[in-house]
């Protein structure tokens, strides 16, 4: 049996990921937060199990309780049980940051007018950033879904490029 080329696997995985992100962006967002939650839970549980094992083997030495491990497990469980809540929080934070960035850039441009001429075209990007921040605050989950759709399209293009390159150059390499 022939070995499957890593390029083919990368390309196929990227295409599958892209399709999932495009077809089900809201679910993908939630699953991403759930995966992050699991990544908090697993090391916390491993650390807690290690603590209880060490304690049961040597009762005299009883190490301090790993509070950060328990916190990691609790935070991970919270992420897993309420992913939409965390997506909304992150999107609100992003919206506020974009609004502040847009305002700061406009203030900087306005103050620069004191010593030089500033074309009105320079205000296009700060205004666009400000508008993006307002849109994200108005519809945080839709904004996150749109970002995932964009990532899905990029993933599809990447995967198609990988597969095309593999197909195109694998034939030349063998011949």
N, C-alpha and C positions, 0 to 999 in steps of 0.2 A: 504494500500500500504506500502510496506517495505521501510525503509529508506536506501538510498544508502550510503555505507561505504566510508569514506574519503579516505581510502587506494585505493579503486577502482577508485575514481575520480582522485587522484594523478597519479596513474599508467596509466590510459587512457590518461590524459592530457600530461604526459611525452612522451608517445608513439606517440601521434599526433604531439607534438612539435618536437620530433626527426625526424619523417617522413618529416615534413615541412622543417626542417633545412637540411636534406639530399637531398631531391628532389629539393628544390629551395633555395640554400644558398645565391645567389646574391640578390634575392628578400627579403629574411629574413634580410639581412644586411641593405638594404634600409629601410625596415619597422621598424627595431629597431631604426634607426636614426630618422625616422619620429615620432615614439612614444616618443622619447626623446625630439624632438621639441615640440610636443603637451604638454609634461610635463613642458616645459618652458612657453608656451603660456597661459595655463589655469590659473596658479596663477597670472601671469602678468595681464591678463584681469580682474580677480576678484579684484585685487588691484586697477586697473584703474577705474573700475566701482564704487568701494567704494569711491575713491577719488572724482569722479564727483558727486556722491550722496551727500557726505558730503559738497561739495562746493555748490550744489544747495540748500541744506537745510539751510545753514548758510553762506551767502555771506560775512559777516564781518570777519569770522574766516578763510577764505580760506587757507587751509593747503598747504604746498609746494608740487609742482608737483612731483609724484613718478617716478623719472627718471629711477631708477633700474627696475621698473615694465614695463615701456615702452621699455627699453633695453631688458628685458626678452622676451617680445612679439616679438620684431624685430628679436632677435636671434632665437627664436623658429620658426618664419616664414621662416627664412633663412635655418634652418635645414630641415624643412618640404619641402621646395621648391628645395633644392639642396643636398639630402642625399649622393649621390655618391661622391660629392666634399669632404664632411667631412670624409667619410670612407677613401678616399685616403689620406687625411691629417693625420689622425690618424695612418694609416699604415706606412706612410713615417716617422712619429715620432717614431713609434715602431722600424722600420728598423734601423734608425740612433742610437737609444738607444741600440739595440742589437749589432750593430757594435762597438760602444764605449765600451760596456761591454766586448765583446770578446777581444778587443785590451787591455783594462785595465787588464783583467785576464792574458793575455799573458805577458804583461809588468811585472806584479807582479811575475809570475812564473820565468821570466828571471832574475829579481832582486834577487829572492830567491836562485838562483843558486850560488850566491856569498858566501853564508854561508852553503848551504847544497846541496846534490844531488837531482835533480828533474827528475823523470822518464819522458820520452817522452809521456807516457800515460796520464800524467796530462794535456797535451796540447790538448787532444781530445775534451773536452767540450768547451774550449774557441774557438777553430777552428770551431766547430759545431755552436756555437752561432754566430760567425762572418759570417759564410756561410748563416745562417738563415736570418740575417740582410740584407745581399746582395740580397738574393732571394726576400725578402719582398720589398726592394727598386726597384727591377727589375719588379716585378709583384704584386703590392700592393693589387689589388682587388682579384686576384686569391688566394693570401695568406689568405685574410680575409674569402673568401669562403671556403677554406680548413679548417680553424679554426671552421667555423660554421658547416661543415660536421662532424668534430670530435665531437663537442658538440651535434650534432644530434645523433650520434652513442651512446655517453654516455647517452643521454636522453632515447634512446630506451632501452638500457640495464637496466637503472634505472627503467623505467616503467614496463618492463617485470619482473624484480625482485620484484617490488611491487605487481604486479598482481599474480605472482606465490606464493609469501609469503601469500597473502590474501587467495588465493584458498587453499593452503596447510594447513594453520593454522585456517582458519574460520571453516573448517569441524571438526577439532579436538576440537575446542572451543565449538561447538554446541553438539557434540556427547559425 
